Amino acid sequence: MKSPDINRYLTDLFGLSSKTVILTGATGFLGRYMSEALLSAGARVILMASSDRLDVLTQSLANRFGDDNVIKRKVNFYDLETLKVVLDAISEEYMPDVLINNAYDLSDRTGFNTPKGSLESSDFDIWNNSFIAGIYWAVLTTQIIGNAMLKKGKGSIVNISSMYGLVAPNPKLYKGKNFLNPPSYSVIKSGIIGLTRYTASFWGHKGIRCNAVAPGPFSNTEEKTANSVDKNDDFIDRLKERTLLGRIGHPGELVGAIIYLASDASSYMTGQVISIDGGWTVI
């Protein structure tokens, strides 16, 4: 009997060549690396975002991976009616195999880096925006794309949570800083884990798997955005001191888990949360 080709076996197991993947929040710091990794694994990827950067990202990836494999859908996620129309069209045209709920609004609208976002001061608008961006976007995409998966009897949903869905921020991290991680973020990222487990529980017997990834300190030091951090800021040192590995993470260290959960390699895994945080939540 001929020995099995282990390389071919692993490629088939972890590869995504036969899968269509929807990635929301594709233009964000983590989303851009996820986009490239999914395409590198062979998937056809539908990139969804509201940012004008989507055009540039799509063209760059299409030049490398081919126009047929890179599909963009630009939409204002806060416009829920339009978002629903776009998702319905994607569902009908592409029958996706994998959904990655990565989109979130990291801005002052959800309480980031503004005194108005603190526990003492956050108002209804901040909490409502946080719920819409942090929970309802994932709910809506799960409902619409999930229904298409249910018709096929198979699919994988990956929700992006956070270490702050598992533990609270340490206030010492933000002492003397003019930015903060708002309480609404911890609440909605905890909620995403609840949504993950509920979806896994009720759809598992129908062939749909749902898991979550909880990234740790993956600070955006590569560009200047509303939520980036200068690489020389001592805040980065504070983050490093909190991890067991003594450093912050790079998005390239996150994508392995995304590929795993999207692929058939995780076919017997559902309802789980994978923490990729350098050991942040261990102690």
VEXZA-637871 format. One record per atom (N, C-alpha, C): residue number from 1; atom name; y, x, z. Coordinates in pm, whole numbers, plus 50000, padded with zeros to 5 digits. Layout:
N
  num  atomo     c2     c1     c3
  NUM     CA      Y      X      Z
...
This chain:
283
  num  atomo     c2     c1     c3
    1      N  49880  50085  50000
    1     CA  50000  50000  50000
    1      C  50125  50088  50000
    2      N  50219  50054  49918
    2     CA  50341  50133  49906
    2      C  50429  50115  50029
    3      N  50483  50227  50078
    3     CA  50569  50221  50195
    3      C  50697  50144  50162
    4      N  50748  50064  50257
    4     CA  50870  49988  50230
    4      C  50991  50080  50214
    5      N  51082  50041  50130
    5     CA  51206  50117  50111
    5      C  51304  50073  50220
    6      N  51309  50152  50327
    6     CA  51390  50113  50443
    6      C  51537  50102  50408
    7      N  51586  50188  50319
    7     CA  51728  50181  50280
    7      C  51757  50051  50207
    8      N  51666  50013  50117
    8     CA  51684  49887  50043
    8      C  51676  49769  50139
    9      N  51583  49778  50235
    9     CA  51567  49672  50334
    9      C  51695  49653  50416
   10      N  51751  49764  50464
   10     CA  51871  49757  50546
   10      C  51991  49708  50464
   11      N  51997  49750  50338
   11     CA  52106  49705  50251
   11      C  52099  49554  50230
   12      N  51977  49504  50207
   12     CA  51961  49360  50189
   12      C  51992  49285  50318
   13      N  51951  49341  50431
   13     CA  51968  49274  50559
   13      C  52114  49266  50600
   14      N  52185  49376  50586
   14     CA  52324  49381  50629
   14      C  52423  49353  50515
   15      N  52373  49349  50392
   15     CA  52461  49328  50278
   15      C  52507  49183  50266
   16      N  52617  49164  50196
   16     CA  52675  49031  50178
   16      C  52691  48997  50030
   17      N  52611  49060  49946
   17     CA  52630  49046  49801
   17      C  52611  48904  49750
   18      N  52537  48824  49822
   18     CA  52513  48687  49777
   18      C  52598  48585  49851
   19      N  52693  48633  49931
   19     CA  52768  48543  50019
   19      C  52916  48533  49983
   20      N  52968  48413  50004
   20     CA  53111  48388  49992
   20      C  53168  48371  50131
   21      N  53271  48449  50161
   21     CA  53328  48454  50296
   21      C  53473  48407  50293
   22      N  53509  48321  50385
   22     CA  53650  48285  50406
   22      C  53702  48365  50525
   23      N  53813  48432  50507
   23     CA  53877  48507  50615
   23      C  54019  48456  50632
   24      N  54048  48396  50746
   24     CA  54185  48352  50774
   24      C  54260  48466  50844
   25      N  54391  48466  50829
   25     CA  54468  48576  50887
   25      C  54439  48708  50819
   26      N  54421  48704  50688
   26     CA  54374  48821  50615
   26      C  54476  48935  50609
   27      N  54604  48905  50625
   27     CA  54706  49009  50611
   27      C  54745  49075  50742
   28      N  54688  49031  50853
   28     CA  54719  49090  50982
   28      C  54661  49229  50997
   29      N  54693  49295  51106
   29     CA  54648  49432  51131
   29      C  54496  49441  51128
   30      N  54428  49350  51197
   30     CA  54282  49350  51195
   30      C  54228  49289  51067
   31      N  54296  49186  51017
   31     CA  54249  49115  50899
   31      C  54239  49202  50775
   32      N  54332  49294  50758
   32     CA  54329  49381  50640
   32      C  54204  49467  50638
   33      N  54166  49520  50755
   33     CA  54045  49602  50763
   33      C  53919  49516  50746
   34      N  53922  49397  50799
   34     CA  53810  49305  50778
   34      C  53793  49274  50630
   35      N  53903  49250  50561
   35     CA  53899  49217  50419
   35      C  53828  49326  50340
   36      N  53869  49449  50362
   36     CA  53811  49561  50288
   36      C  53664  49580  50323
   37      N  53630  49564  50451
   37     CA  53491  49583  50493
   37      C  53400  49477  50433
   38      N  53443  49354  50431
   38     CA  53363  49245  50374
   38      C  53339  49267  50225
   39      N  53442  49309  50155
   39     CA  53428  49337  50012
   39      C  53338  49457  49989
   40      N  53351  49558  50073
   40     CA  53267  49677  50060
   40      C  53120  49643  50082
   41      N  53095  49540  50163
   41     CA  52957  49497  50189
   41      C  52903  49409  50078
   42      N  52988  49379  49978
   42     CA  52941  49305  49862
   42      C  52979  49160  49856
   43      N  53054  49111  49955
   43     CA  53088  48969  49958
   43      C  53197  48933  49857
   44      N  53198  48808  49819
   44     CA  53316  48751  49754
   44      C  53400  48693  49867
   45      N  53527  48733  49874
   45     CA  53609  48700  49990
   45      C  53729  48615  49950
   46      N  53745  48504  50020
   46     CA  53862  48418  50004
   46      C  53959  48454  50115
   47      N  54070  48516  50078
   47     CA  54169  48562  50173
   47      C  54272  48453  50196
   48      N  54287  48410  50321
   48     CA  54384  48307  50355
   48      C  54488  48363  50451
   49      N  54615  48337  50419
   49     CA  54725  48382  50505
   49      C  54851  48310  50463
   50      N  54952  48318  50548
   50     CA  55081  48259  50516
   50      C  55184  48365  50477
   51      N  55151  48490  50503
   51     CA  55246  48600  50480
   51      C  55262  48631  50332
   52      N  55383  48675  50296
   52     CA  55409  48720  50159
   52      C  55328  48845  50125
   53      N  55278  48913  50225
   53     CA  55198  49034  50202
   53      C  55063  49002  50138
   54      N  55027  48874  50134
   54     CA  54898  48837  50076
   54      C  54889  48876  49929
   55      N  54999  48861  49855
   55     CA  54999  48895  49712
   55      C  54967  49043  49691
   56      N  55032  49129  49769
   56     CA  55011  49273  49757
   56      C  54870  49310  49798
   57      N  54823  49253  49908
   57     CA  54688  49284  49956
   57      C  54583  49241  49855
   58      N  54599  49122  49801
   58     CA  54501  49071  49705
   58      C  54495  49158  49581
   59      N  54610  49197  49530
   59     CA  54613  49280  49409
   59      C  54549  49415  49434
   60      N  54580  49474  49550
   60     CA  54524  49604  49584
   60      C  54371  49598  49594
   61      N  54321  49495  49657
   61     CA  54175  49481  49672
   61      C  54108  49444  49541
   62      N  54175  49362  49461
   62     CA  54118  49324  49331
   62      C  54106  49444  49238
   63      N  54201  49535  49247
   63     CA  54194  49657  49166
   63      C  54072  49741  49200
   64      N  54028  49731  49323
   64     CA  53914  49811  49368
   64      C  53781  49738  49358
   65      N  53784  49607  49386
   65     CA  53658  49533  49396
   65      C  53639  49426  49288
   66      N  53739  49409  49203
   66     CA  53728  49314  49093
   66      C  53792  49180  49123
   67      N  53853  49122  49021
   67     CA  53923  48994  49036
   67      C  53830  48882  49080
   68      N  53705  48885  49037
   68     CA  53612  48777  49069
   68      C  53572  48776  49216
   69      N  53589  48889  49282
   69     CA  53545  48899  49421
   69      C  53656  48877  49523
   70      N  53780  48874  49476
   70     CA  53895  48861  49566
   70      C  53974  48736  49527
   71      N  53977  48640  49616
   71     CA  54044  48513  49590
   71      C  54148  48490  49699
   72      N  54268  48455  49662
   72     CA  54372  48433  49763
   72      C  54410  48286  49770
   73      N  54439  48243  49891
   73     CA  54490  48109  49914
   73      C  54603  48121  50017
   74      N  54726  48122  49965
   74     CA  54843  48134  50051
   74      C  54886  47995  50099
   75      N  54899  47979  50228
   75     CA  54933  47848  50283
   75      C  55000  47866  50419
   76      N  55097  47782  50447
   76     CA  55159  47779  50579
   76      C  55063  47706  50673
   77      N  55000  47777  50762
   77     CA  54899  47717  50849
   77      C  54957  47610  50940
   78      N  55085  47617  50971
   78     CA  55147  47514  51054
   78      C  55161  47382  50979
   79      N  55160  47387  50846
   79     CA  55161  47265  50765
   79      C  55018  47214  50756
   80      N  54977  47139  50855
   80     CA  54836  47102  50871
   80      C  54784  47017  50757
   81      N  54867  46932  50701
   81     CA  54822  46848  50589
   81      C  54791  46932  50466
   82      N  54880  47027  50437
   82     CA  54855  47115  50323
   82      C  54735  47205  50350
   83      N  54724  47256  50472
   83     CA  54610  47339  50509
   83      C  54480  47263  50487
   84      N  54478  47137  50525
   84     CA  54357  47056  50507
   84      C  54323  47041  50360
   85      N  54424  47018  50277
   85     CA  54402  47003  50133
   85      C  54342  47131  50075
   86      N  54399  47245  50114
   86     CA  54351  47374  50064
   86      C  54207  47399  50108
   87      N  54177  47371  50234
   87     CA  54041  47391  50285
   87      C  53941  47298  50216
   88      N  53981  47174  50193
   88     CA  53893  47080  50122
   88      C  53860  47133  49982
   89      N  53963  47186  49914
   89     CA  53942  47238  49779
   89      C  53850  47360  49781
   90      N  53872  47449  49876
   90     CA  53786  47568  49889
   90      C  53642  47526  49916
   91      N  53627  47432  50006
   91     CA  53494  47385  50043
   91      C  53419  47329  49924
   92      N  53488  47251  49843
   92     CA  53424  47188  49728
   92      C  53395  47287  49616
   93      N  53489  47380  49594
   93     CA  53474  47472  49481
   93      C  53379  47588  49509
   94      N  53383  47639  49632
   94     CA  53311  47765  49659
   94      C  53191  47751  49752
   95      N  53179  47642  49826
   95     CA  53067  47624  49920
   95      C  53043  47752  50001
   96      N  53137  47792  50084
   96     CA  53129  47921  50153
   96      C  53006  47934  50244
   97      N  52962  48057  50259
   97     CA  52849  48089  50345
   97      C  52895  48133  50484
   98      N  53014  48193  50490
   98     CA  53064  48252  50614
   98      C  53211  48214  50632
   99      N  53246  48180  50755
   99     CA  53385  48153  50791
   99      C  53423  48245  50906
  100      N  53531  48318  50890
  100     CA  53583  48404  50997
  100      C  53720  48352  51037
  101      N  53728  48295  51157
  101     CA  53852  48240  51209
  101      C  53930  48350  51281
  102      N  54020  48412  51206
  102     CA  54096  48525  51258
  102      C  54246  48496  51272
  103      N  54294  48392  51207
  103     CA  54439  48365  51204
  103      C  54493  48331  51342
  104      N  54611  48386  51370
  104     CA  54686  48350  51491
  104      C  54830  48392  51471
  105      N  54920  48323  51538
  105     CA  55063  48350  51526
  105      C  55109  48436  51643
  106      N  55113  48567  51621
  106     CA  55157  48661  51725
  106      C  55308  48678  51715
  107      N  55381  48583  51768
  107     CA  55527  48587  51758
  107      C  55589  48519  51879
  108      N  55722  48515  51881
  108     CA  55789  48450  51993
  108      C  55763  48299  51996
  109      N  55718  48243  51884
  109     CA  55685  48100  51883
  109      C  55569  48069  51976
  110      N  55481  48167  51997
  110     CA  55369  48148  52088
  110      C  55387  48226  52218
  111      N  55509  48275  52239
  111     CA  55543  48336  52366
  111      C  55530  48486  52375
  112      N  55502  48552  52261
  112     CA  55484  48696  52265
  112      C  55618  48769  52274
  113      N  55622  48866  52365
  113     CA  55733  48962  52373
  113      C  55869  48896  52392
  114      N  55871  48788  52467
  114     CA  55994  48721  52502
  114      C  55983  48668  52644
  115      N  56090  48678  52724
  115     CA  56084  48625  52860
  115      C  56049  48476  52863
  116      N  56079  48406  52754
  116     CA  56050  48263  52747
  116      C  55899  48235  52744
  117      N  55820  48339  52716
  117     CA  55676  48319  52709
  117      C  55603  48341  52840
  118      N  55676  48379  52945
  118     CA  55613  48411  53073
  118      C  55556  48286  53140
  119      N  55474  48309  53241
  119     CA  55416  48198  53315
  119      C  55524  48113  53381
  120      N  55632  48178  53424
  120     CA  55740  48105  53491
  120      C  55824  48023  53396
  121      N  55835  48067  53270
  121     CA  55936  48008  53181
  121      C  55881  47937  53058
  122      N  55755  47956  53022
  122     CA  55704  47900  52896
  122      C  55712  47748  52896
  123      N  55765  47694  52785
  123     CA  55786  47550  52775
  123      C  55679  47484  52688
  124      N  55695  47355  52666
  124     CA  55596  47278  52591
  124      C  55580  47332  52449
  125      N  55692  47367  52385
  125     CA  55685  47413  52246
  125      C  55598  47539  52234
  126      N  55615  47633  52325
  126     CA  55535  47755  52321
  126      C  55388  47723  52341
  127      N  55358  47640  52439
  127     CA  55218  47605  52464
  127      C  55159  47524  52348
  128      N  55238  47437  52292
  128     CA  55190  47356  52180
  128      C  55164  47444  52057
  129      N  55257  47534  52027
  129     CA  55236  47626  51914
  129      C  55113  47714  51937
  130      N  55095  47757  52062
  130     CA  54978  47839  52094
  130      C  54849  47761  52073
  131      N  54850  47635  52112
  131     CA  54730  47551  52091
  131      C  54702  47531  51943
  132      N  54808  47500  51867
  132     CA  54788  47476  51723
  132      C  54736  47602  51655
  133      N  54803  47716  51680
  133     CA  54766  47840  51612
  133      C  54636  47898  51667
  134      N  54616  47887  51796
  134     CA  54503  47954  51859
  134      C  54375  47874  51865
  135      N  54388  47743  51867
  135     CA  54271  47656  51877
  135      C  54256  47566  51755
  136      N  54361  47491  51723
  136     CA  54342  47388  51622
  136      C  54320  47442  51482
  137      N  54381  47554  51447
  137     CA  54352  47614  51315
  137      C  54203  47642  51304
  138      N  54144  47697  51410
  138     CA  54000  47726  51408
  138      C  53917  47599  51408
  139      N  53963  47498  51480
  139     CA  53892  47370  51481
  139      C  53891  47307  51342
  140      N  54008  47303  51279
  140     CA  54018  47239  51148
  140      C  53935  47312  51043
  141      N  53943  47444  51041
  141     CA  53864  47519  50944
  141      C  53715  47503  50972
  142      N  53678  47501  51099
  142     CA  53538  47482  51135
  142      C  53488  47346  51091
  143      N  53568  47243  51110
  143     CA  53527  47109  51070
  143      C  53507  47098  50919
  144      N  53605  47146  50844
  144     CA  53600  47127  50699
  144      C  53499  47220  50634
  145      N  53507  47348  50663
  145     CA  53413  47443  50603
  145      C  53274  47423  50663
  146      N  53269  47389  50791
  146     CA  53141  47365  50856
  146      C  53066  47249  50793
  147      N  53137  47146  50751
  147     CA  53071  47033  50686
  147      C  53006  47074  50555
  148      N  53070  47166  50483
  148     CA  53010  47217  50360
  148      C  52884  47297  50392
  149      N  52888  47375  50500
  149     CA  52771  47450  50542
  149      C  52658  47357  50584
  150      N  52693  47248  50650
  150     CA  52591  47153  50695
  150      C  52516  47093  50578
  151      N  52587  47074  50468
  151     CA  52520  47020  50348
  151      C  52417  47117  50294
  152      N  52447  47246  50308
  152     CA  52353  47349  50262
  152      C  52244  47377  50365
  153      N  52273  47344  50490
  153     CA  52178  47371  50597
  153      C  52178  47514  50644
  154      N  52288  47585  50617
  154     CA  52295  47725  50656
  154      C  52439  47773  50654
  155      N  52474  47859  50749
  155     CA  52608  47916  50750
  155      C  52632  47994  50877
  156      N  52731  48083  50872
  156     CA  52769  48162  50988
  156      C  52919  48152  51010
  157      N  52958  48119  51133
  157     CA  53098  48110  51171
  157      C  53125  48218  51275
  158      N  53231  48294  51252
  158     CA  53269  48402  51344
  158      C  53411  48376  51392
  159      N  53427  48359  51521
  159     CA  53559  48336  51580
  159      C  53609  48463  51647
  160      N  53737  48492  51626
  160     CA  53796  48611  51687
  160      C  53864  48571  51817
  161      N  53807  48615  51927
  161     CA  53865  48591  52059
  161      C  53940  48716  52102
  162      N  53928  48755  52225
  162     CA  53999  48872  52278
  162      C  53941  48909  52414
  163      N  53964  49033  52454
  163     CA  53928  49071  52591
  163      C  54000  48980  52691
  164      N  54117  48928  52650
  164     CA  54193  48841  52739
  164      C  54143  48697  52737
  165      N  54036  48673  52662
  165     CA  53962  48548  52676
  165      C  53855  48563  52783
  166      N  53834  48687  52831
  166     CA  53732  48716  52931
  166      C  53792  48760  53064
  167      N  53901  48836  53058
  167     CA  53969  48882  53179
  167      C  54119  48862  53160
  168      N  54192  48865  53270
  168     CA  54338  48850  53264
  168      C  54404  48985  53240
  169      N  54522  48985  53177
  169     CA  54597  49111  53164
  169      C  54635  49166  53301
  170      N  54637  49297  53312
  170     CA  54683  49361  53434
  170      C  54836  49371  53428
  171      N  54907  49310  53523
  171     CA  55054  49313  53515
  171      C  55114  49452  53519
  172      N  55040  49550  53573
  172     CA  55091  49687  53578
  172      C  55111  49745  53438
  173      N  55035  49693  53342
  173     CA  55050  49742  53204
  173      C  55191  49718  53151
  174      N  55252  49610  53194
  174     CA  55379  49566  53136
  174      C  55499  49595  53226
  175      N  55476  49665  53335
  175     CA  55586  49696  53426
  175      C  55690  49782  53356
  176      N  55816  49737  53359
  176     CA  55926  49810  53298
  176      C  55936  49794  53148
  177      N  55852  49708  53088
  177     CA  55853  49688  52943
  177      C  55925  49558  52909
  178      N  55981  49554  52787
  178     CA  56050  49434  52741
  178      C  55959  49347  52654
  179      N  55829  49370  52663
  179     CA  55734  49286  52590
  179      C  55624  49243  52687
  180      N  55553  49136  52649
  180     CA  55449  49086  52737
  180      C  55342  49012  52657
  181      N  55227  49000  52718
  181     CA  55118  48919  52663
  181      C  55121  48788  52740
  182      N  55153  48676  52674
  182     CA  55178  48551  52745
  182      C  55052  48485  52798
  183      N  55067  48399  52899
  183     CA  54951  48328  52955
  183      C  54883  48237  52854
  184      N  54962  48186  52759
  184     CA  54903  48096  52659
  184      C  54796  48168  52576
  185      N  54811  48299  52557
  185     CA  54714  48375  52478
  185      C  54580  48381  52550
  186      N  54583  48407  52680
  186     CA  54459  48409  52758
  186      C  54390  48273  52755
  187      N  54470  48169  52765
  187     CA  54412  48034  52767
  187      C  54346  48000  52635
  188      N  54415  48028  52523
  188     CA  54358  47988  52394
  188      C  54240  48079  52355
  189      N  54244  48206  52393
  189     CA  54132  48293  52360
  189      C  54009  48260  52444
  190      N  54030  48209  52565
  190     CA  53919  48154  52642
  190      C  53866  48028  52575
  191      N  53958  47948  52523
  191     CA  53920  47825  52454
  191      C  53839  47851  52329
  192      N  53871  47959  52258
  192     CA  53795  47995  52137
  192      C  53650  48024  52172
  193      N  53628  48087  52287
  193     CA  53491  48112  52330
  193      C  53420  47981  52359
  194      N  53491  47886  52422
  194     CA  53433  47755  52446
  194      C  53399  47683  52316
  195      N  53487  47693  52218
  195     CA  53462  47632  52087
  195      C  53340  47697  52021
  196      N  53329  47827  52036
  196     CA  53215  47900  51979
  196      C  53084  47848  52035
  197      N  53077  47836  52165
  197     CA  52953  47792  52229
  197      C  52921  47646  52198
  198      N  53023  47564  52193
  198     CA  53002  47423  52162
  198      C  52950  47407  52019
  199      N  53012  47478  51926
  199     CA  52969  47471  51786
  199      C  52825  47519  51772
  200      N  52795  47630  51837
  200     CA  52658  47683  51832
  200      C  52559  47583  51889
  201      N  52597  47516  51997
  201     CA  52508  47422  52063
  201      C  52478  47300  51977
  202      N  52579  47244  51915
  202     CA  52562  47118  51843
  202      C  52518  47136  51698
  203      N  52542  47254  51640
  203     CA  52507  47274  51500
  203      C  52391  47371  51479
  204      N  52342  47430  51586
  204     CA  52236  47528  51572
  204      C  52111  47472  51505
  205      N  52070  47351  51546
  205     CA  51949  47293  51488
  205      C  51969  47248  51344
  206      N  52094  47255  51299
  206     CA  52126  47221  51160
  206      C  52144  47345  51073
  207      N  52113  47461  51129
  207     CA  52117  47585  51052
  207      C  52247  47660  51056
  208      N  52344  47617  51139
  208     CA  52474  47683  51147
  208      C  52480  47769  51272
  209      N  52511  47896  51253
  209     CA  52530  47986  51365
  209      C  52679  48005  51392
  210      N  52714  48022  51518
  210     CA  52854  48047  51552
  210      C  52860  48147  51666
  211      N  52929  48257  51641
  211     CA  52946  48363  51740
  211      C  53092  48406  51746
  212      N  53124  48484  51846
  212     CA  53262  48532  51862
  212      C  53264  48682  51885
  213      N  53376  48741  51847
  213     CA  53404  48882  51875
  213      C  53527  48887  51964
  214      N  53519  48967  52069
  214     CA  53631  48981  52162
  214      C  53684  49125  52156
  215      N  53782  49150  52069
  215     CA  53838  49285  52060
  215      C  53915  49322  52187
  216      N  53914  49452  52215
  216     CA  53993  49504  52326
  216      C  54126  49556  52276
  217      N  54172  49669  52327
  217     CA  54305  49721  52288
  217      C  54303  49787  52150
  218      N  54334  49706  52049
  218     CA  54349  49755  51912
  218      C  54497  49747  51876
  219      N  54577  49827  51938
  219     CA  54722  49820  51919
  219      C  54761  49862  51778
  220      N  54853  49788  51720
  220     CA  54903  49820  51586
  220      C  55010  49928  51598
  221      N  54970  50052  51572
  221     CA  55064  50164  51574
  221      C  55091  50215  51432
  222      N  55040  50144  51330
  222     CA  55047  50192  51193
  222      C  55169  50142  51116
  223      N  55234  50040  51167
  223     CA  55347  49982  51095
  223      C  55441  49915  51194
  224      N  55558  49880  51147
  224     CA  55657  49815  51231
  224      C  55651  49665  51207
  225      N  55604  49591  51308
  225     CA  55599  49445  51301
  225      C  55651  49389  51432
  226      N  55654  49255  51440
  226     CA  55703  49190  51561
  226      C  55613  49218  51681
  227      N  55489  49259  51654
  227     CA  55396  49280  51765
  227      C  55332  49419  51761
  228      N  55398  49514  51699
  228     CA  55344  49650  51693
  228      C  55395  49732  51812
  229      N  55333  49849  51832
  229     CA  55370  49938  51940
  229      C  55385  50079  51885
  230      N  55492  50145  51923
  230     CA  55510  50284  51880
  230      C  55398  50371  51940
  231      N  55341  50456  51857
  231     CA  55227  50537  51902
  231      C  55264  50633  52014
  232      N  55394  50660  52029
  232     CA  55439  50750  52135
  232      C  55482  50677  52261
  233      N  55475  50544  52260
  233     CA  55513  50465  52377
  233      C  55411  50490  52488
  234      N  55458  50506  52611
  234     CA  55363  50530  52720
  234      C  55275  50409  52750
  235      N  55308  50296  52689
  235     CA  55220  50179  52701
  235      C  55082  50209  52645
  236      N  55077  50288  52538
  236     CA  54948  50328  52479
  236      C  54868  50408  52580
  237      N  54933  50495  52654
  237     CA  54864  50573  52757
  237      C  54810  50482  52867
  238      N  54885  50381  52900
  238     CA  54837  50285  53001
  238      C  54711  50213  52954
  239      N  54711  50177  52826
  239     CA  54592  50112  52771
  239      C  54473  50207  52773
  240      N  54495  50330  52733
  240     CA  54386  50428  52730
  240      C  54323  50446  52868
  241      N  54406  50446  52971
  241     CA  54357  50468  53107
  241      C  54268  50354  53155
  242      N  54282  50236  53093
  242     CA  54203  50120  53135
  242      C  54067  50113  53067
  243      N  54045  50191  52964
  243     CA  53917  50186  52893
  243      C  53823  50295  52943
  244      N  53695  50271  52930
  244     CA  53597  50370  52972
  244      C  53592  50487  52874
  245      N  53632  50465  52750
  245     CA  53629  50570  52649
  245      C  53759  50649  52644
  246      N  53860  50604  52717
  246     CA  53984  50679  52727
  246      C  54070  50677  52602
  247      N  54059  50573  52522
  247     CA  54141  50564  52401
  247      C  54149  50418  52355
  248      N  54247  50390  52271
  248     CA  54253  50258  52209
  248      C  54161  50256  52087
  249      N  54129  50137  52041
  249     CA  54039  50125  51928
  249      C  54113  50126  51794
  250      N  54037  50157  51690
  250     CA  54087  50146  51553
  250      C  54014  50030  51487
  251      N  54083  49950  51403
  251     CA  54018  49834  51341
  251      C  53889  49866  51267
  252      N  53876  49990  51219
  252     CA  53752  50029  51153
  252      C  53631  50022  51246
  253      N  53657  50026  51378
  253     CA  53549  50018  51476
  253      C  53512  49874  51509
  254      N  53586  49782  51454
  254     CA  53561  49639  51477
  254      C  53476  49577  51367
  255      N  53487  49631  51247
  255     CA  53430  49563  51131
  255      C  53278  49564  51128
  256      N  53214  49659  51196
  256     CA  53069  49661  51198
  256      C  53011  49533  51257
  257      N  53072  49486  51365
  257     CA  53026  49362  51428
  257      C  53052  49242  51337
  258      N  53162  49246  51264
  258     CA  53193  49136  51172
  258      C  53088  49128  51062
  259      N  53054  49242  51004
  259     CA  52952  49245  50899
  259      C  52818  49198  50956
  260      N  52785  49245  51074
  260     CA  52659  49206  51137
  260      C  52650  49054  51155
  261      N  52755  48994  51209
  261     CA  52752  48850  51236
  261      C  52758  48768  51108
  262      N  52819  48823  51004
  262     CA  52827  48752  50876
  262      C  52697  48761  50798
  263      N  52618  48864  50825
  263     CA  52499  48892  50746
  263      C  52374  48829  50808
  264      N  52263  48840  50733
  264     CA  52136  48789  50782
  264      C  52076  48876  50891
  265      N  52136  48991  50917
  265     CA  52088  49077  51025
  265      C  52099  49008  51161
  266      N  52190  48912  51172
  266     CA  52210  48840  51299
  266      C  52154  48698  51291
  267      N  52053  48678  51210
  267     CA  52003  48543  51182
  267      C  51948  48470  51304
  268      N  51914  48542  51412
  268     CA  51862  48476  51533
  268      C  51962  48485  51648
  269      N  52088  48500  51613
  269     CA  52193  48515  51714
  269      C  52295  48405  51699
  270      N  52322  48332  51805
  270     CA  52425  48228  51800
  270      C  52477  48200  51940
  271      N  52602  48159  51947
  271     CA  52664  48124  52074
  271      C  52705  48243  52159
  272      N  52705  48362  52100
  272     CA  52730  48484  52177
  272      C  52872  48538  52155
  273      N  52915  48620  52250
  273     CA  53044  48688  52242
  273      C  53018  48839  52247
  274      N  53058  48908  52143
  274     CA  53044  49054  52139
  274      C  53177  49116  52178
  275      N  53179  49190  52287
  275     CA  53300  49259  52330
  275      C  53305  49397  52268
  276      N  53413  49424  52200
  276     CA  53435  49558  52141
  276      C  53568  49607  52198
  277      N  53559  49667  52317
  277     CA  53680  49692  52393
  277      C  53683  49828  52462
  278      N  53596  49920  52419
  278     CA  53595  50052  52483
  278      C  53555  50049  52628
  279      N  53491  49940  52671
  279     CA  53451  49927  52810
  279      C  53553  49858  52900
  280      N  53657  49802  52840
  280     CA  53767  49740  52919
  280      C  53714  49637  53018
  281      N  53624  49548  52975
  281     CA  53581  49437  53058
  281      C  53461  49469  53146
  282      N  53415  49594  53145
  282     CA  53300  49631  53227
  282      C  53339  49644  53374
  283      N  53457  49699  53399
  283     CA  53500  49721  53537
  283      C  53635  49652  53562
